[in-house]
Amino acid sequence: MRAQIALVAHRGKFTTAIVQALGVSVHTVSYWLTRLVLHCDEATGYSWKT
């Protein structure tokens, strides 16, 4: 699920659109997007913050 959330977010969709597209809760999407933003730089060198 987290990979799907990341892929949809990378396409420029906002939280509400991700929730609707994947049928998950706002909490789930927010949780994984927060983790992605905080830890992506360390793992891949790619910055989601820019």
Secondary structure, 3 states (H helix, E strand, C coil): CHHHHHHHHHCCCCHHHHHHHHCCCHHHHHHHHHHHHHHHHHHHCCCCCC
